[in-house]
Amino acid sequence: MKKIILTGDRPTGNLHIGHYIGSLKNRVELQNSGEYDSYIMIADAQALTDNFKTPDKIRENIFKVACDYLSVGIDPEKSNIFIQSQISELTELNFYFENLVTVARLQRNPTVKHEIQQKNFEKSIPVGFFCYPISQAADILGINADLIPCGVDQLPMIEQAREIAHDFNSIYGELFKLPEPFVPKDKYSARLPGTDGNEKMSKSIGNCIYLCDDEKTLHDKVFSMYTDPNHIRMEDKGQVEGNMVFLYLDVFGQDKEKIAEMKEHYTRGGLGDVACKKYLFEVLNGILKPIREKR
C-alpha cells in the first residue's frame, strides 16, 4: 500500500521561490516517483483565521495558488488537489480534537508565538488563529497522512498533530497514524531568507521573489538584494556570509565549482556585486522561465 502525503498552502497571495525550494519541488518529485498517494490542500479556511474581514482576497488567491501548483509541475492526474473548506468532515474533526488540547499547550507552540508577534496579535488574538494548529492536525489526520513535506517552521505543527493522534488513539482505539515530517536537508532550502536578509521570506514583509514574477520584476528584485554593505568598490574584499546573493546561489545554483570560484574572488576583492547579481539572475530566471511559460 502506498504511503499518503499531505501538503498545502494558505491562499493569501502568490507562492514564492521559498515555497518552491522548500516544498513544491519536493512535491513534484514525490508525486512523480509513483510511490505515494499525494494530497495537496489549498487551505482557505485556515487563511480566514487572520483574513476573515477580507474574504474576497482569499477567493481570488485560491485561483492563483492553483495556477502556481500546475505551473511547477503538480499534475492533477497524479495528485489530489482540494480546497479545505469544501471538505466539511475536516471541520467536524477539528471540533472533536479541540477537546484534546489545552490553552497552555497552544501557548507553548513556538510557531504560533512567533506569528502572533509578527501579526501584532499580542493583545487581541482571534480564537480561530490561536487554535489553527488543531485545525491543521485535523487536515493531516483526516486523510491519515504518513508524510508531511514542510519547512522547519512547521515542525511544531507536526508534533502537535502527533500528540493529538496519540491522545485520541489512547482513548478511542488505534485509528490515526502518527505523521512524520519531510524537511529538506539543506537548512536554507527548508527556510529561505528574504531578499532583504530577513530570516524568512514572507509575503507580509514584501521580501519575496514570486513564481509568477515576470523577467523584469525578477531582474529588479535580484539587483536590489542585500549583499555586503561594506563592499563598496569592486576592489574591496567582500563578505560572503550573510550575503543573500551567495546564499541564493548556494541554494539554487547547479555549477558549484563556478560558485566556489566566485566566492573566493569576491572575498579577496576584484569582483563586483553587479557581476554576482547578474549571474544569480541568470540562474533564477533559468528556473522560473519554464514555470512562467507554463503558467
Beta strands, then each sheet from edge to edge (+ up, - down):
strand 1: 3-9
strand 2: 36-42
strand 3: 79-83
strand 4: 147-149
strand 5: 180-182
sheet 1: 1+ 2+ 3+
sheet 2: 4+ 5+
end
